[in-house]
Amino acid sequence: MSRLFGSVRSRATLGATLVVAVALVAAGAAVLLSLRANLTGEAGTRAERSAQAVASELAARIPLDKLSGLDAEDVPVQVVDEDGVLLAASEDLERISGTGTAEVTPAPTRSGADDDRDREDDDRDDDSGRSGDDESLEPGEIAQGASYTNGTATIDGDTEDYRFAAVEVETPDRGRLTVHAGSPLAAEHSAVGTALTAMLIGFPLLLGVVAGVTWLVTGRALRPVEGIRREMAAITASEDLRRRVPEPATHDEIARLARTTNATLAALEASVERQRSFVADASHELRSPIASLRTQLEVAAAHPELLDLDGAVEDTVRLQNLAGDLLLLARLDAGERPVGTRVDLAALAREEAAGREGVTVEAEPVEVSGSRGQLGRVLANLLDNAERHARERITVTVRREGGEAVVGVADDGEGVAEADRERIFERFVRLDAARSRDDGGAGLGLAIARDVAVRHGGTLTAGATPAGGALFELRLPLAGAGRGAPRA
């Protein structure tokens, strides 16, 4: 069952079919009940009219054997007295139920003297104050309304269901009589049966149409999703991140899904390309000092007197620094969260500038939240970069600006061209003036500095001084400010 309804298409079809089925059953039951109630009410109205007609004749003192209502076809009529004794009934009535009087043969007609004696007894009873439990009626008056029951009657050998109406009448000569008249329910049964048959036939067909239409519509709606899935499977199998999923020419959720998927693929492709470039550049940077070390060691092994110890140490230090940079970049890429301690940037700037020639520090006490070691690495990298390009002077400034701490490192060198002010923050990028590896630069210092700044919720940008030199500005949120939380 789980495999049968394992797709969105099948579940949507099943859900829509069930909802429509419940609605149809509820609506069909309501229609049948309403139809049956209306037809039963109409039958009751016809029965009441027949009973009222017979009651009118009784009120007009028409003899029981002269009542015209007893001759009506398919209308069983009974007339009973207060004691429930049957006085008159339809002549073709053979059997009856539901009226409270199952008799179909009237009691023997009594003589006139007996009738007069009974009327005198009734008069004495009325004079004694007996009014009975029923509605008080004047002689010749017919009770308002009627009571209804359901039952059966057999007329001329045909048995049918009837709706019976009972009407009371106060006759001048026989006292309180009750007229039971029935109306056949065959039309009601036929109509309800026809409607039920139509529903039993029509509802399954309608549900089949609903299921088929839902299946087709959902299949058409989900067709682009299947196309996206197939293309993603093909991309995964081929590992070709240059491919893209098809985007439907619509403006619905599926089209947005396709566009988002393509954006994700583009970002993934860029990330993979960046990683590949990073590995290639790292391998290139590592190969030179390693090859140099190997050559020196091989020469030293063959001719110990030719060993260049200073060069070997320099290459080893360069390898150590490069390995440290790569490790820090890996930790930053992994989302390492800086420790949220308070750091005084003014003191940190003076500490990093100590021992460097031509560096001037102009700082006011400013505290930020972050890693002292990482922020010190940012200042050290900026100062190293400035020393490689400055002619004579480097200026470090630390100040407050709104809710931010601003650290500026300016030099009096040739500056950075505007077109290169973003490119220099890419990994392993060195401008032509800094291509030489003799000073130990690998093109990672500024990249590390910006990554650390971003991790601390700040920014690092390159600009120019009024004199034309390079100016690097590090902006960090002050400790306790709204943006003070380091980024994960």
HELIX and SHEET records of a PDB file:
HELIX    1   1 VAL A    8  ALA A   59  1                                  52    
HELIX    2   2 LEU A   64  LYS A   66  5                                   3    
HELIX    3   3 SER A   68  ASP A   71  5                                   4    
HELIX    4   4 GLY A  112  ASP A  127  1                                  16    
HELIX    5   5 ALA A  186  SER A  238  1                                  53    
HELIX    6   6 GLU A  253  ALA A  302  1                                  50    
HELIX    7   7 PRO A  304  LEU A  306  5                                   3    
HELIX    8   8 LEU A  309  ASP A  333  1                                  25    
HELIX    9   9 LEU A  345  ALA A  353  1                                   9    
HELIX   10  10 ARG A  372  HIS A  389  1                                  18    
HELIX   11  11 GLU A  418  ASP A  420  5                                   3    
HELIX   12  12 ARG A  423  PHE A  425  5                                   3    
HELIX   13  13 ASP A  432  ALA A  434  5                                   3    
HELIX   14  14 GLY A  445  ARG A  455  1                                  11    
SHEET    1   A 5 LEU A  86  ALA A  89  0                                        
SHEET    2   A 5 VAL A  77  ASP A  81 -1                                        
SHEET    3   A 5 GLY A 175  PRO A 184 -1                                        
SHEET    4   A 5 ASP A 158  THR A 171 -1                                        
SHEET    5   A 5 GLU A 141  ILE A 142 -1                                        
SHEET    1   B 6 LEU A  86  ALA A  89  0                                        
SHEET    2   B 6 VAL A  77  ASP A  81 -1                                        
SHEET    3   B 6 GLY A 175  PRO A 184 -1                                        
SHEET    4   B 6 ASP A 158  THR A 171 -1                                        
SHEET    5   B 6 SER A 147  ILE A 155 -1                                        
SHEET    6   B 6 LEU A  93  SER A  97 -1                                        
SHEET    1   C 2 THR A 341  ASP A 344  0                                        
SHEET    2   C 2 GLU A 367  GLY A 370 -1                                        
SHEET    1   D 5 VAL A 359  ALA A 363  0                                        
SHEET    2   D 5 ILE A 394  GLU A 401  1                                        
SHEET    3   D 5 GLU A 404  ASP A 411 -1                                        
SHEET    4   D 5 ALA A 470  PRO A 477 -1                                        
SHEET    5   D 5 THR A 459  ALA A 464 -1                                        
END                                                                             
